[in-house]
Amino acid sequence: MAAKLRITTVTGESYDVPIQNTATIGRTSENTVCLNTSAHISRQHAVIRCHNGYEYQIMDLGSRNGTYVNDQRVVLPVTLTHGSKIRIANNELIFEQEAEPAGEDAIEATLAASTDHHAQSVRPAAILVCDIRGFSTMSEKLPAESLSQLLGQWFREAGNLVQRSGGIIDKFIGDAILAYWQPAGSASDTMADGPHPECGAAFEAARAMLRLARKMHWPNDKPFKIGIALHHGKVSFSNIGLVAQRDATIIGDAVNTAFRLESIMKALNQELLLSEKIVECLPNASDFVDLGEQALKGKSQLVRVFGVREGFEF
């Protein structure tokens, strides 16, 4: 559905800005929404992204003075609803979104999406799920301002690492990141044996994210820790709802498997866990340690998983 921001600046100026896939908000002119009314606005202050073809989230990018939605400071990415009031340094941005079509209009839209070959396809992908360790504990101990700045920095820099490696951030789910890498070229639509450069790209991005996390600390000086799960499998790339120029989301059993792998990492004492499917596509088998077949919630068959060998350099 079409969405826009109805903006009223602190100087009294009012105007609308339509939102497509992504809208950035900040003090400089390269942003989708340029708010240059105050030095309290960061150069890159916040970003709004569309997921699932209809769901919009706003994320603060580590700004010192914060982003507020309905008078609550944004710590984790927040899902916007029609009428959500965003406040940045006393500038007001009202999020407005058209309602989904109902009745016959909804049926026609669904048919259009299902018949448009650009709207949905099934292809292999390398999938990454990254979760922040101990977030719930820290969120109870630390003030929202400190959490917001640290998490904004983390999400911004981790997202940049994914994008520079050719990956796509599918969505933020609480303190977790779901990202994927597609094979190059439209012909790469099978799981046949052979090189899968998307797997190598995902693995290198995971290493870079772990290096980044090790350089960071919580405001109380506790180490900032993450866990990353990697998997390779067929997913459905789909724009759910109206066909539009918005970010597609990935769905399917392979996505569920990646999340289930992440859920067993703590029990296996691993910060990077890989499925057999992705290890098979990576060049250096000696880098990995076989941790055996593991039972994953919701899956009837055991899944063989791997960690990295002791002393592996990230």
PAZAPA-4460 file (N, C-alpha, C; in steps of 0.05 Angstrom, whole numbers, plus 32768, in hexadecimal, padded with zeros to 4 digits):
% residues 314
    n_x    n_y    n_z   ca_x   ca_y   ca_z    c_x    c_y    c_z   seq   type   mol
   8011   7FE8   8000   8000   8000   8000   8011   8019   8000     1      M     A
   8008   802E   7FF3   8017   8047   7FF2   801A   8053   800E     2      A     A
   8031   805F   8014   8035   806B   802E   8043   8085   802A     3      A     A
   8041   8097   803E   804E   80B1   803D   8052   80BB   8059     4      K     A
   8063   80D0   805B   8067   80DE   8073   805B   80FA   8070     5      L     A
   804A   8102   8083   8040   811D   8083   8050   812D   8098     6      R     A
   8061   813F   808E   8076   814B   809F   806F   8168   80A6     7      I     A
   8072   816E   80BF   8070   8189   80C9   808A   8190   80D8     8      T     A
   8099   81A2   80CE   80B3   81A8   80DA   80B0   81BB   80F1     9      T     A
   80C5   81BE   8101   80C4   81D0   8118   80C0   81ED   8110    10      V     A
   80C6   81F3   80F6   80C3   820F   80EC   80A6   8214   80E2    11      T     A
   8095   81FF   80E2   807A   8202   80D8   8075   81F9   80BC    12      G     A
   808A   81F2   80AD   8087   81E9   8092   807A   81CD   8091    13      E     A
   8067   81C9   807E   8059   81AF   807C   805B   81A5   805F    14      S     A
   8060   818B   805C   8061   817F   8042   8060   8160   8045    15      Y     A
   805A   8152   802F   8058   8135   802F   8070   8129   801F    16      D     A
   8078   8112   8028   808E   8103   801A   8084   80E6   8017    17      V     A
   8081   80DC   7FFE   807A   80C0   7FFA   8090   80AD   8001    18      P     A
   808A   8095   800A   809E   8081   8012   809B   806A   7FFF    19      I     A
   80B2   8061   7FF4   80B2   8049   7FE3   80C0   8033   7FF4    20      Q     A
   80D5   8027   7FEA   80E3   8012   7FF8   80EF   801D   8012    21      N     A
   80FD   8033   8010   810C   803D   8026   810B   805B   8027    22      T     A
   8109   8067   803F   810A   8084   8042   811E   808A   8058    23      A     A
   8132   8099   8052   8145   80A1   8067   813E   80BD   8071    24      T     A
   8144   80C2   808A   813E   80DB   8097   8157   80E6   80A4    25      I     A
   815E   80FF   809E   8176   810A   80AA   8179   8128   80A3    26      G     A
   8190   8133   80AB   8194   814F   80A9   819E   8158   808D    27      R     A
   81A9   8145   807E   81B5   814D   8064   81A3   8147   804D    28      T     A
   81A9   8153   8036   8197   8153   801F   8196   8137   8011    29      S     A
   81A9   8125   8016   81A8   810B   8008   8192   80F9   8014    30      E     A
   8186   8101   802B   8171   80F1   8037   8157   80F5   8028    31      N     A
   8145   80E1   802A   812A   80E3   801F   811B   80FA   802C    32      T     A
   811E   80FB   8046   8112   8111   8056   8129   8121   8062    33      V     A
   812C   8139   8059   8142   814A   8063   8136   815D   8078    34      C     A
   813F   8159   8091   8136   816A   80A7   814F   817A   80B0    35      L     A
   8152   8192   80A5   816A   81A1   80AC   8164   81B9   80BF    36      N     A
   8150   81B4   80D0   8146   81C9   80E1   8155   81CB   80FC    37      T     A
   8166   81B6   8102   8172   81B6   811C   818C   81A6   811B    38      S     A
   81A0   81AE   812B   81B8   819F   812E   81B4   8186   813E    39      A     A
   819D   8183   814B   8197   816B   815A   818F   8154   8148    40      H     A
   818D   8159   812E   8187   8144   811B   81A1   8139   810E    41      I     A
   81A4   811F   810F   81BD   8114   8104   81BD   8114   80E5    42      S     A
   81D4   8112   80DA   81D6   8112   80BD   81C6   80FA   80B2    43      R     A
   81C9   80E3   80BE   81B9   80CC   80B8   81AB   80C4   80D2    44      Q     A
   8192   80CC   80D5   8184   80CA   80EF   8173   80B1   80F1    45      H     A
   8163   80AB   80DD   8151   8094   80DE   814B   808A   80C2    46      A     A
   8141   8072   80C0   8139   8067   80A6   811F   8057   80A9    47      V     A
   810E   8059   8095   80F5   804A   8093   80F8   8037   807C    48      I     A
   80F2   801D   8081   80F3   8009   806C   80D9   7FFA   806B    49      R     A
   80D3   7FF1   8052   80BB   7FE1   804E   80C2   7FC4   804D    50      C     A
   80B3   7FB3   805B   80B6   7F96   805B   809B   7F89   8053    51      H     A
   809C   7F72   8047   8084   7F62   8041   8071   7F71   802E    52      N     A
   807B   7F86   8021   806A   7F95   800F   8057   7FA8   801C    53      G     A
   8055   7FA7   8036   8041   7FB9   8043   8049   7FC2   805F    54      Y     A
   805C   7FB6   806C   8063   7FBC   8087   807C   7FCF   8087    55      E     A
   8079   7FE6   8094   808E   7FF9   8096   809A   7FFA   80B2    56      Y     A
   80B4   7FFB   80B4   80C2   7FFD   80CD   80D4   8016   80CD    57      Q     A
   80D6   8023   80E4   80E8   8039   80E7   80FE   8030   80FA    58      I     A
   8117   8038   80F4   812E   8031   8104   813F   804A   8108    59      M     A
   8146   804F   8121   8158   8065   8127   8174   805B   8120    60      D     A
   8185   806D   8116   819F   8066   810C   81B5   806E   8120    61      L     A
   81AF   806D   8139   81C3   8073   814E   81C5   8091   8153    62      G     A
   81B0   80A0   814E   81B1   80BD   8153   81B3   80C3   8170    63      S     A
   81C0   80D9   8176   81C4   80E1   8192   81AA   80E9   819F    64      R     A
   8198   80F6   8191   8180   8102   819C   8167   80F1   8198    65      N     A
   816A   80DC   8189   8154   80C8   8187   813E   80CE   8173    66      G     A
   8130   80B8   816D   8118   80B8   815C   8101   80AE   816E    67      T     A
   80EA   80BC   816D   80D4   80B4   817E   80BB   80AD   816D    68      Y     A
   80AE   8097   8174   8095   8090   8167   807F   808F   817C    69      V     A
   806B   80A0   8179   8055   80A2   818C   8061   80A7   81A8    70      N     A
   8075   80B9   81A9   8082   80C2   81C2   8093   80AD   81D0    71      D     A
   8099   8097   81C2   80AA   8082   81CD   80C4   8082   81BD    72      Q     A
   80DB   8083   81CB   80F4   8083   81BC   80F8   8068   81AE    73      R     A
   8101   8069   8195   8106   8051   8185   8120   8045   818E    74      V     A
   811F   802D   8198   8136   801D   81A0   813B   8007   818C    75      V     A
   8128   7FF5   8189   8128   7FE2   8173   8117   7FEC   815C    76      L     A
   8119   7FE1   8144   8108   7FE9   812E   80EB   7FE7   8136    77      P     A
   80DB   7FFC   812F   80BF   7FFE   8136   80AE   7FFD   811D    78      V     A
   8099   7FEC   811E   8086   7FEA   8108   8073   8002   8109    79      T     A
   8070   8010   80F3   805E   8027   80F1   8042   801F   80E9    80      L     A
   802F   802C   80F4   8013   8028   80EB   8008   8043   80E2    81      T     A
   7FF2   8043   80D4   7FE6   805B   80CA   7FE1   806E   80E1    82      H     A
   7FEC   8086   80DF   7FE8   809A   80F3   7FFF   809C   8108    83      G     A
   8013   808A   8106   8029   808B   8118   8037   80A6   8117    84      S     A
   803C   80B1   812F   8048   80CC   8131   8066   80C9   8137    85      K     A
   8077   80D1   8124   8094   80D0   8127   809D   80EC   812F    86      I     A
   80AF   80ED   8143   80BA   8107   814B   80D8   8106   814A    87      R     A
   80E4   8119   813C   8101   811C   813B   8108   8139   813F    88      I     A
   8114   813E   8156   811B   815A   815E   8104   816E   8159    89      A     A
   80ED   8167   8163   80D5   8177   8162   80CA   817B   8146    90      N     A
   80D4   816C   8133   80C6   816A   8119   80B3   8153   811A    91      N     A
   809B   8156   8110   8087   8141   8111   8082   8135   80F6    92      E     A
   8084   811A   80F5   807F   810C   80DC   8069   80F7   80E1    93      L     A
   8053   80FB   80D4   803C   80E8   80D7   803D   80D4   80C1    94      I     A
   803E   80BA   80C8   803E   80A5   80B5   8022   809E   80AC    95      F     A
   801D   809F   8092   8003   8099   8087   8005   8083   8072    96      E     A
   7FF3   8070   8072   7FF4   8059   8061   7FD8   8052   8058    97      Q     A
   7FD5   804E   803D   7FBB   8046   8033   7FB3   802A   803D    98      E     A
   7F99   8026   8042   7F90   800D   804B   7F92   7FF8   8035    99      A     A
   7F95   7FDE   803D   7F95   7FC9   8029   7F7A   7FC7   801B   100      E     A
   7F79   7FC0   8001   7F5F   7FBE   7FF4   7F4F   7FA7   8000   101      P     A
   7F35   7FAA   7FFF   7F23   7F95   800A   7F12   7F89   7FF4   102      A     A
   7F07   7F72   7FFA   7EF4   7F65   7FE8   7F00   7F5E   7FCD   103      G     A
   7EF2   7F66   7FB7   7EFB   7F5F   7F9C   7F16   7F6C   7F96   104      E     A
   7F1A   7F84   7FA0   7F34   7F92   7F9B   7F4B   7F81   7FA6   105      D     A
   7F47   7F76   7FBE   7F5C   7F66   7FCA   7F62   7F4D   7FBA   106      A     A
   7F4D   7F40   7FAF   7F50   7F28   7F9F   7F5F   7F2E   7F86   107      I     A
   7F58   7F45   7F78   7F66   7F4D   7F60   7F83   7F53   7F66   108      E     A
   7F89   7F60   7F7D   7FA5   7F66   7F83   7FB5   7F4C   7F88   109      A     A
   7FA9   7F39   7F96   7FB6   7F20   7F9B   7FBC   7F11   7F82   110      T     A
   7FA8   7F10   7F6F   7FAC   7F03   7F56   7FC3   7F11   7F46   111      L     A
   7FC3   7F2B   7F47   7FD8   7F3A   7F39   7FF3   7F32   7F43   112      A     A
   7FF6   7F30   7F5E   800F   7F29   7F6A   8017   7F0D   7F63   113      A     A
   8005   7EFA   7F62   800B   7EDE   7F5D   8012   7ED9   7F40   114      S     A
   8009   7EEA   7F2E   800E   7EE5   7F12   8025   7EF5   7F07   115      T     A
   802E   7F09   7F16   8044   7F19   7F0D   805E   7F0B   7F14   116      D     A
   806E   7F04   7EFF   8087   7EF4   7F04   809B   7F04   7F14   117      H     A
   8098   7F1F   7F14   80AA   7F2F   7F24   80A3   7F2E   7F42   118      H     A
   808A   7F26   7F48   8081   7F27   7F64   808A   7F10   7F74   119      A     A
   808E   7EF8   7F68   8095   7EE1   7F77   80A7   7ECE   7F67   120      Q     A
   80BB   7EC3   7F74   80CC   7EAF   7F67   80D9   7E9E   7F7D   121      S     A
   80E0   7E85   7F76   80ED   7E74   7F89   810A   7E6F   7F7F   122      V     A
   811D   7E77   7F90   8139   7E75   7F89   8149   7E6E   7FA1   123      R     A
   8161   7E64   7F9E   8173   7E5F   7FB5   817D   7E7A   7FC0   124      P     A
   8183   7E79   7FD9   818E   7E91   7FE6   819E   7E89   7FFE   125      A     A
   81B3   7E98   8004   81C1   7E96   801E   81B3   7EA8   8032   126      A     A
   81AD   7E9D   8049   819C   7EAB   805D   81AC   7EAF   8076   127      I     A
   81AB   7EC7   8082   81B9   7ECE   809A   81A4   7ED8   80AF   128      L     A
   81A6   7ECD   80C7   8196   7ED7   80DD   81AA   7EDF   80F3   129      V     A
   81A8   7EF7   80FC   81BA   7F02   8110   81AA   7F0C   8128   130      C     A
   81B2   7F04   8140   81A3   7F0B   8158   81B7   7F17   816C   131      D     A
   81AE   7F2B   817B   81BF   7F37   8190   81BC   7F26   81AA   132      I     A
   81D2   7F1E   81B5   81D1   7F0E   81CD   81CE   7F20   81E6   133      R     A
   81BC   7F17   81F8   81B9   7F25   8211   81AA   7F3F   820F   134      G     A
   819C   7F43   81F9   818E   7F5D   81F5   8179   7F62   820B   135      F     A
   8169   7F4E   8211   8153   7F52   8224   815E   7F5B   823F   136      S     A
   8174   7F4F   8248   8181   7F56   8261   818A   7F73   8261   137      T     A
   8198   7F7A   824B   81A3   7F95   8249   818C   7FAA   8247   138      M     A
   8177   7FA3   823A   8161   7FB6   8237   8154   7FBD   8252   139      S     A
   8156   7FAB   8265   814C   7FB0   8280   815F   7FC1   8291   140      E     A
   8178   7FC0   828A   818C   7FCE   829A   8194   7FEA   8290   141      K     A
   8191   7FEE   8276   819C   8007   826A   8186   801A   8262   142      L     A
   818B   8034   8263   8176   8047   825A   8172   8046   823C   143      P     A
   815A   804D   8234   8152   804B   8218   8164   805B   8206   144      A     A
   816E   8072   8210   817F   8083   81FF   8199   8074   81F8   145      E     A
   81A5   8067   820C   81BE   8058   8206   81B9   8041   81F4   146      S     A
   81A3   8032   81F9   819D   801B   81E7   8198   8024   81CB   147      L     A
   8189   803A   81C8   8182   8044   81AD   819B   804B   819D   148      S     A
   81AE   8059   81A9   81C6   8061   819B   81D7   8048   8193   149      Q     A
   81DB   8035   81A6   81EB   801E   819F   81DE   800D   818A   150      L     A
   81C4   8007   818D   81B6   7FF6   817A   81B4   8003   815F   151      L     A
   81B0   801E   815F   81AF   802C   8145   81C9   8029   8136   152      G     A
   81DF   802C   8145   81FA   8029   8139   81FD   800C   812E   153      Q     A
   81F5   7FF9   813F   81F8   7FDD   8137   81E8   7FD7   811D   154      W     A
   81CE   7FDD   811D   81BE   7FD7   8106   81C7   7FE5   80ED   155      F     A
   81D0   7FFE   80F0   81DA   800D   80D9   81F3   8001   80CD   156      R     A
   8207   7FFB   80DF   8220   7FF1   80D5   821E   7FD4   80CB   157      E     A
   820E   7FC4   80DA   820A   7FA8   80D1   81FC   7FA7   80B6   158      A     A
   81E8   7FB9   80B3   81D9   7FBB   809A   81EC   7FC3   8083   159      G     A
   81FE   7FD5   8088   8211   7FDD   8074   8223   7FC6   806B   160      N     A
   822B   7FB6   807F   823C   7F9E   8078   822D   7F8B   8066   161      L     A
   8214   7F86   806C   8204   7F74   805B   8201   7F7F   803F   162      V     A
   81FB   7F99   803D   81F7   7FA5   8023   8210   7FA6   8012   163      Q     A
   8227   7FAC   801F   8240   7FAD   8011   8248   7F92   8006   164      R     A
   823F   7F7D   8013   8246   7F62   800A   8232   7F57   7FF5   165      S     A
   821F   7F68   7FED   820C   7F60   7FD9   81F3   7F53   7FE5   166      G     A
   81F0   7F54   7FFF   81D8   7F49   800C   81C1   7F5D   800F   167      G     A
   81AB   7F53   8017   8193   7F63   801B   8188   7F5F   8037   168      I     A
   8183   7F74   8046   8175   7F72   805F   8158   7F6D   805A   169      I     A
   814E   7F56   8061   8132   7F50   805D   8121   7F5F   8072   170      D     A
   8128   7F5C   808B   8119   7F6A   80A0   8128   7F6A   80BA   171      K     A
   8120   7F7B   80CC   8129   7F7B   80E8   8112   7F70   80F9   172      F     A
   8118   7F5D   8109   8103   7F51   811A   810D   7F54   8137   173      I     A
   8103   7F68   8145   810E   7F6D   8160   812B   7F75   815D   174      G     A
   813C   7F66   816B   8159   7F6B   816A   8167   7F59   8156   175      D     A
   8157   7F4B   8145   8163   7F38   8131   8162   7F45   8115   176      A     A
   8175   7F3B   8105   8177   7F43   80E9   8174   7F2A   80D7   177      I     A
   8163   7F2C   80C3   8160   7F17   80AF   816A   7F23   8095   178      L     A
   817E   7F16   8089   818A   7F1F   8070   818E   7F08   805D   179      A     A
   8190   7F0E   8043   8194   7EF8   8030   81A5   7F02   8018   180      Y     A
   81B1   7EEE   800B   81C2   7EF3   7FF3   81B7   7EE1   7FDD   181      W     A
   81B2   7EED   7FC6   81A7   7EDE   7FAF   81BE   7ED6   7F9C   182      Q     A
   81BA   7EC0   7F8E   81CD   7EB9   7F79   81CD   7ECD   7F62   183      P     A
   81E3   7ED1   7F56   81E5   7EE5   7F40   81D8   7ED9   7F27   184      A     A
   81C9   7EE9   7F19   81BD   7EE1   7EFF   81A4   7ED2   7F02   185      G     A
   8192   7ED6   7EF0   8177   7EC9   7EF1   8179   7EAB   7EEC   186      S     A
   818F   7EA1   7EE1   8191   7E84   7EDB   8198   7E74   7EF4   187      A     A
   81A1   7E81   7F09   81AA   7E73   7F21   8192   7E6D   7F33   188      S     A
   8180   7E5B   7F29   8167   7E57   7F37   8165   7E3A   7F42   189      D     A
   817B   7E2C   7F44   817A   7E11   7F4E   818D   7E0E   7F66   190      T     A
   818C   7DF7   7F73   819E   7DF0   7F89   81B3   7DDD   7F7F   191      M     A
   81B9   7DDD   7F66   81CC   7DCA   7F5A   81E8   7DCE   7F67   192      A     A
   81F8   7DB8   7F66   8213   7DBA   7F70   8223   7DCE   7F60   193      D     A
   8236   7DDA   7F6C   8246   7DEE   7F5F   824A   7E06   7F70   194      G     A
   8258   7E1A   7F67   825E   7E32   7F77   8244   7E42   7F7D   195      P     A
   8242   7E4A   7F95   822C   7E5C   7F9D   8239   7E74   7FAB   196      H     A
   8240   7E88   7F9B   824F   7E9F   7FA6   823E   7EAE   7FBB   197      P     A
   8224   7EAB   7FBA   8213   7EB9   7FCF   8219   7EAE   7FEB   198      E     A
   8221   7E94   7FEC   8228   7E88   8006   8241   7E94   8011   199      C     A
   8255   7E97   8000   826E   7EA3   8009   826A   7EC0   8011   200      G     A
   8259   7ECF   8003   8254   7EEA   800A   8246   7EEC   8025   201      A     A
   8233   7EDA   802B   8226   7EDA   8044   8239   7ED3   805B   202      A     A
   824B   7EC0   8056   825E   7EB8   806B   8271   7ECF   8071   203      F     A
   827B   7EDD   805D   828D   7EF3   8061   827F   7F0A   8070   204      E     A
   8265   7F0F   8069   8256   7F23   8077   8252   7F1C   8095   205      A     A
   824E   7F02   809A   824B   7EF9   80B6   8265   7EFE   80C5   206      A     A
   827C   7EF8   80B9   8296   7EFD   80C6   8299   7F1A   80CC   207      R     A
   8292   7F2B   80B9   8295   7F48   80BD   8282   7F52   80D3   208      A     A
   826A   7F47   80D5   8258   7F4F   80EA   8262   7F47   8105   209      M     A
   826E   7F2F   8107   827A   7F27   8120   8292   7F38   8128   210      L     A
   82A2   7F40   8115   82B8   7F52   811B   82AE   7F6D   8125   211      R     A
   8299   7F77   8118   828D   7F90   8121   8282   7F8E   813D   212      L     A
   8274   7F79   8143   8269   7F75   815E   827E   7F75   8174   213      A     A
   8295   7F68   816D   82AB   7F66   8181   82B8   7F81   8187   214      R     A
   82B4   7F95   8176   82BE   7FAF   817B   82AB   7FC0   818C   215      K     A
   8293   7FB6   8191   827E   7FC6   819E   827B   7FBC   81BB   216      M     A
   8271   7FCE   81CC   826B   7FC7   81E8   8250   7FD5   81F0   217      H     A
   8242   7FC8   8202   822A   7FD5   820D   8233   7FED   821D   218      W     A
   8221   8000   8223   8229   8018   8232   8234   8011   824E   219      P     A
   822D   7FFA   8259   8239   7FF2   8273   8253   7FE3   8270   220      N     A
   825E   7FE4   8257   8278   7FD8   8251   8277   7FBA   824E   221      D     A
   8260   7FAD   824F   825E   7F91   824A   8262   7F8C   822C   222      K     A
   826E   7F75   8225   8273   7F70   8208   8258   7F6D   81F9   223      P     A
   8258   7F77   81E1   8241   7F75   81CF   8244   7F5C   81BF   224      F     A
   8231   7F49   81C3   8234   7F2F   81B6   821C   7F29   81A4   225      K     A
   8222   7F1B   818E   820D   7F14   817B   8210   7EF6   8174   226      I     A
   81FB   7EEB   8169   81FC   7ED0   815E   81F2   7ED0   8141   227      G     A
   81FE   7EC2   812F   81F7   7EC2   8113   81F3   7EA5   8109   228      I     A
   81DD   7EA0   80FC   81D7   7E86   80EF   81D6   7E8A   80D1   229      A     A
   81E2   7E77   80C3   81E3   7E78   80A5   81D7   7E5E   809A   230      L     A
   81C7   7E62   8085   81BB   7E4B   8078   81B8   7E51   805A   231      H     A
   81B6   7E3C   804A   81B2   7E3F   802D   819B   7E2D   8024   232      H     A
   8189   7E38   8016   8172   7E28   800C   8160   7E39   7FFB   233      G     A
   814B   7E2C   7FF1   8138   7E39   7FDF   8124   7E49   7FF0   234      K     A
   8120   7E62   7FE6   810D   7E73   7FF3   80FA   7E7F   7FDE   235      V     A
   80E4   7E89   7FE7   80D2   7E97   7FD5   80D6   7EB5   7FD9   236      S     A
   80DE   7EC2   7FC3   80E0   7EE0   7FC3   80C5   7EEB   7FBB   237      F     A
   80B8   7EF9   7FCD   809C   7F00   7FC7   8096   7F1C   7FD1   238      S     A
   8089   7F2C   7FC1   807C   7F44   7FCA   805F   7F3D   7FD2   239      N     A
   805A   7F3C   7FEC   803F   7F33   7FF5   802C   7F4B   7FF3   240      I     A
   8015   7F47   7FE8   8001   7F5C   7FE5   8004   7F69   7FC9   241      G     A
   8000   7F83   7FC8   8001   7F91   7FAE   801D   7F8F   7FA2   242      L     A
   801E   7F8B   7F88   8037   7F8C   7F7A   8041   7FA9   7F79   243      V     A
   8058   7FAE   7F85   8062   7FC9   7F87   8080   7FC9   7F88   244      A     A
   808C   7FE0   7F85   80A9   7FE1   7F86   80B2   7FE3   7FA3   245      Q     A
   80AF   7FCD   7FB1   80B6   7FCC   7FCD   80C8   7FB4   7FD1   246      R     A
   80D6   7FB3   7FE8   80E8   7F9D   7FED   80D8   7F83   7FEF   247      D     A
   80E2   7F6E   7FE1   80D6   7F54   7FE3   80DF   7F47   7FFD   248      A     A
   80CF   7F35   8008   80D7   7F26   801F   80DC   7F09   8018   249      T     A
   80EC   7EFB   8028   80F1   7EDF   8022   80E1   7ECE   8036   250      I     A
   80D5   7EB9   802C   80C6   7EA7   803D   80CC   7E8A   8035   251      I     A
   80C6   7E77   8046   80CA   7E5B   803F   80D8   7E4C   8056   252      G     A
   80DA   7E32   8051   80E6   7E20   8065   8103   7E27   806B   253      D     A
   8112   7E30   8057   812E   7E37   805C   8131   7E4F   806F   254      A     A
   811E   7E62   806D   811F   7E79   8080   8119   7E6F   809C   255      V     A
   8105   7E5E   809F   80FE   7E53   80B9   8116   7E44   80C5   256      N     A
   8124   7E34   80B4   813B   7E25   80BD   8151   7E37   80C7   257      T     A
   8156   7E4E   80BA   816A   7E61   80C3   8164   7E6B   80DE   258      A     A
   814B   7E72   80E3   8143   7E7C   80FE   8145   7E66   8113   259      F     A
   813F   7E4D   810C   8141   7E37   811F   815F   7E32   8125   260      R     A
   8170   7E35   8112   818D   7E32   8117   8196   7E47   812B   261      L     A
   818D   7E60   8128   8194   7E75   813A   818B   7E6E   8157   262      E     A
   8174   7E61   8159   8169   7E5C   8174   8179   7E47   8184   263      S     A
   8189   7E36   8176   8199   7E22   8184   81B6   7E29   8188   264      I     A
   81BE   7E41   8180   81DA   7E49   8181   81E4   7E4B   819E   265      M     A
   81D4   7E56   81B0   81DD   7E59   81CB   81E2   7E3E   81D8   266      K     A
   81D0   7E2A   81D3   81D4   7E10   81DF   81ED   7E02   81D4   267      A     A
   81F5   7E09   81BB   820D   7DFD   81AF   8226   7E0E   81B4   268      L     A
   8222   7E25   81C2   8238   7E37   81C9   8247   7E40   81B0   269      N     A
   8237   7E49   819C   8243   7E53   8183   823A   7E70   817E   270      Q     A
   824C   7E80   8173   8244   7E9B   816A   823F   7E9C   814C   271      E     A
   8247   7E87   813E   8241   7E84   8121   823B   7E67   811C   272      L     A
   8223   7E62   8113   8219   7E47   810D   8211   7E45   80F0   273      L     A
   821A   7E2F   80E3   8214   7E2C   80C6   8207   7E11   80C2   274      L     A
   81F4   7E11   80AF   81E7   7DF7   80A8   81FA   7DE9   8094   275      S     A
   81F5   7DCF   8092   8205   7DBF   807E   8201   7DCA   8062   276      E     A
   81E9   7DD4   805C   81E3   7DDE   8041   81F5   7DF5   8039   277      K     A
   81FB   7E06   804C   820C   7E1D   8044   8229   7E15   8045   278      I     A
   8231   7E04   8058   824D   7DFB   8059   8255   7DED   8040   279      V     A
   8243   7DDE   8034   8248   7DD0   801B   824F   7DE3   8004   280      E     A
   8247   7DFC   8007   824B   7E10   7FF2   8264   7E22   7FF7   281      C     A
   8271   7E1D   800D   8288   7E2E   8015   82A2   7E1F   800E   282      L     A
   82B7   7E2D   8007   82CF   7E20   7FFC   82E1   7E11   8010   283      P     A
   82E3   7E1B   8029   82F7   7E11   803C   82E9   7E00   8051   284      N     A
   82E6   7DE6   804C   82D8   7DD4   805F   82E7   7DD2   8079   285      A     A
   8302   7DD7   8079   8312   7DD4   8091   830C   7DEB   80A5   286      S     A
   82FE   7E00   809D   82F8   7E15   80AF   82E1   7E0E   80C2   287      D     A
   82D3   7DF8   80BD   82BB   7DF2   80CC   82BC   7DD8   80DC   288      F     A
   82AD   7DD8   80F2   82AC   7DC1   8103   8290   7DB5   8103   289      V     A
   828E   7D9B   80FE   8274   7D8E   80FD   8269   7D8B   8119   290      D     A
   8252   7D97   811E   8245   7D95   8139   822F   7D80   813A   291      L     A
   822D   7D71   8124   8219   7D5B   8124   81FE   7D64   811B   292      G     A
   81EC   7D51   811A   81D0   7D56   8113   81C1   7D60   812B   293      E     A
   81B1   7D75   8126   81A2   7D81   813C   8184   7D82   8135   294      Q     A
   8175   7D7F   814A   8158   7D81   8147   8150   7D9F   8148   295      A     A
   8141   7DA8   8134   8137   7DC3   8133   8119   7DC3   8137   296      L     A
   8110   7DD6   8147   80F3   7DD8   814C   80E3   7DDB   8133   297      K     A
   80CF   7DCB   8130   80BE   7DCC   8119   80C7   7DBD   8101   298      G     A
   80DE   7DAF   8103   80E9   7DA0   80EC   80EA   7D82   80F4   299      K     A
   80E0   7D71   80E3   80E0   7D55   80E9   80FB   7D47   80E5   300      S     A
   810B   7D52   80D3   8125   7D47   80CD   813B   7D56   80DC   301      Q     A
   814F   7D47   80E5   8166   7D54   80F1   8176   7D64   80DD   302      L     A
   8184   7D79   80E6   8194   7D8A   80D5   81B0   7D8A   80DF   303      V     A
   81C3   7D84   80CD   81DF   7D84   80D5   81EA   7DA1   80D5   304      R     A
   81F8   7DA8   80EA   8201   7DC3   80ED   821F   7DC4   80F2   305      V     A
   822B   7DDB   80ED   8248   7DDF   80F0   824E   7DF9   80FE   306      F     A
   8264   7DF8   810D   826F   7E11   8118   828A   7E16   810A   307      G     A
   8298   7E2B   8113   82B2   7E30   8107   82C7   7E24   811A   308      V     A
   82DE   7E1B   810F   82F3   7E0E   811E   82FE   7E22   8133   309      R     A
   8309   7E16   8148   8316   7E26   815D   832E   7E36   8151   310      E     A
   832F   7E4F   8158   8345   7E5F   814E   833F   7E6C   8133   311      G     A
   8327   7E68   8128   8320   7E74   810E   8320   7E93   8111   312      F     A
   832C   7EA0   80FE   832E   7EBD   80FF   8316   7ECA   80F1   313      E     A
   8307   7ED9   8100   82F1   7EE8   80F4   82FB   7F02   80E7   314      F     A
***
